[in-house]
């Protein structure tokens, strides 16, 4: 059995109004969502609670970083809005 590391690019959505989204990257999706909802992430603390809207797994960190960067760009936000 191989010990493979996966990276996750994720999109969070606020559960309350107004609806907000956050795009992030992590190696521990469940743990990172917990940190967002506990208020331990400065950028998302005041918009809690969050729910996972979409997540994408990568076995290559560089590709995960590139996809996260794309989703944070103007065209990436438009793409995510249309497809996720």
N, C-alpha and C positions, 0 to 999 in steps of 0.2 A: 504494500500500500504506500502510495506516495504522500508526502506531507506537503500539499500544495496550498499556497497562500492566495486568497482571493481579495480583490479590492472591489468596493461597492460605491457607485455613484448613485446618490439618492435624491429624491425630490420630496420635501415635506410640505404639508399644507396645514394651515391653522384650522382648528375645529370651530373657532368662533368667527364672528364678523368683525372687521372686514377680512375677507380671505387674503391671506398672504402665502407666499411660497418661498422655500429656501432650498438651494442646491448645495450638496456637500459630498465629501469623499471620506471613506473610512474602511478599515479592515475588520471592524466589528459593528455590524449594522444594528443589532439589538442594543448593544451597550451605548452606541452613539445616540440612538433615539431616546434612550433613557436619560442621557445627559441633557439633551435638548429639553425634555419635559420636566426635568428637575431644576432647570434654570441655570445650569452650569456652563452654558455656552452664551457668551455675551451678546452675540448678534441675534439670538432668538429668544432670549429670556423673557422679554416683555410681551411676546405674542403667544405664550403658552395657552393651552396645550396644542401639541402638534400631532399629526398622524402621517404615516408613511403613504405617500401617493404613488410613487414608482421607485423601483430600484433596479439597477443594472450591474451584473457581476462581470469582473474582468480578471484574468489570470496574469495580466501584464500591467504593472503599475503605471508605466508611461502612457499606455492607451487610456487607462482610467483617468489620469490627470488631464489628458487632452480632451476627453469627452466632458469632464466636469467644466473645463475652461470654455468649451464650446457652448454648453448649456447656460453658462453665465453671460454669454455674449448676446447681443441684440437678436441675431438670427437664430441662435440656439433657444432663447426664450420663446420666440415665435414658433419654432419647431415644436418645443415641448407643449406649448399651449394648444397647438393643433392636434398633437398625437398622444399626449398623456393626460 
